[in-house]
């Protein structure tokens, strides 16, 4: 039997290759990688600043920048006819504990809410102030207008202090510490307790 000839017109089906239209978003992936790396570096720096450090010994006096700002505060207030008295500056942890006992275990009124090591005074970054009257009395009267300009001398001192970079304890929520001025350079108490302090040449790191 004669075999049937395969028609030369017949073409075997060819599976066409379809080029994928999907492209990989390499630029976006690279950007995400860079962001992730930046976050890791930021986290590492934060952890380093939180951890213990032995680079600097614990302070025993006011930070130089704080001491300089206090001199400016006294001078600027004097130009307005206000005499500022610095009643406290650097305070050791033992002194802080004794102050904390006042009004609690010891006689007197409560003047602080923090124990030793928990105050910026313990790291030379805070001061307390009062006013001196012409009769040489030291007062904490926030309404006193000794220079007679219609404004409380106390708040005039606070305004000067804020311009110099201090924060005022009277702005705190809850317990108000009206004589308190601090310049913490953005450091938390936890960082300070772990041995991280502002450099001695720091002016303002916040």
Residue pairs with C-beta under 8 A, 6 or more apart in sequence:
49 191
49 196
50 190
50 191
50 194
51 194
52 194
52 195
53 194
53 195
53 196
54 195
55 195
55 196
56 195
56 197
58 123
58 195
59 90
59 123
59 124
59 197
60 90
60 124
61 67
61 89
61 90
61 124
62 70
62 89
62 90
62 124
62 125
62 127
63 123
63 124
63 125
63 183
63 197
63 198
63 200
63 202
64 200
64 201
65 183
65 198
65 202
65 203
65 204
66 124
66 125
66 126
66 127
66 183
69 164
69 165
69 166
69 183
70 86
70 89
70 127
72 164
73 84
73 129
73 157
73 160
73 161
73 164
73 166
73 181
74 84
74 86
76 160
77 83
77 84
77 156
77 157
77 160
78 84
80 147
80 149
80 153
80 156
81 146
81 147
81 149
82 131
82 146
82 147
82 153
82 156
82 157
83 131
83 132
83 133
84 129
84 130
84 131
84 132
84 157
85 129
85 130
85 131
85 132
85 138
86 127
86 128
86 129
87 128
87 129
87 130
87 138
87 179
88 121
88 127
88 128
89 121
89 124
89 126
89 127
89 128
90 121
90 122
90 124
91 99
91 119
91 121
91 122
92 116
92 122
93 116
93 117
93 122
94 116
95 116
96 112
96 114
96 115
96 116
96 117
96 118
96 119
96 121
96 122
97 115
97 116
98 106
99 111
99 112
100 112
100 114
100 115
100 116
102 108
102 109
102 110
102 111
102 112
103 109
103 110
103 111
104 110
112 119
112 177
113 175
116 122
117 189
117 193
118 189
119 126
119 189
120 126
120 182
120 184
120 189
120 192
121 127
121 128
122 192
123 192
123 197
125 182
125 183
125 184
125 185
125 187
125 192
125 198
126 180
126 181
126 182
126 183
126 184
127 180
127 181
127 182
128 179
128 180
128 181
129 157
129 179
129 181
130 138
130 139
130 140
130 179
131 138
131 139
131 140
131 141
131 144
131 146
131 153
131 154
131 157
132 138
132 139
133 139
133 144
133 146
134 146
140 178
140 179
141 154
142 152
142 154
142 155
142 178
143 152
143 154
144 152
144 153
144 154
145 151
145 152
145 153
146 153
147 153
147 156
154 178
158 168
158 170
158 181
161 168
161 181
162 168
165 183
165 204
166 181
166 182
166 183
167 181
167 182
167 183
167 184
168 178
168 180
168 181
169 176
169 177
169 178
169 179
169 180
169 181
169 182
170 176
170 177
170 178
170 180
183 204
184 206
185 198
185 202
185 204
185 205
185 206
186 205
186 206
187 196
187 197
187 198
187 205
198 205
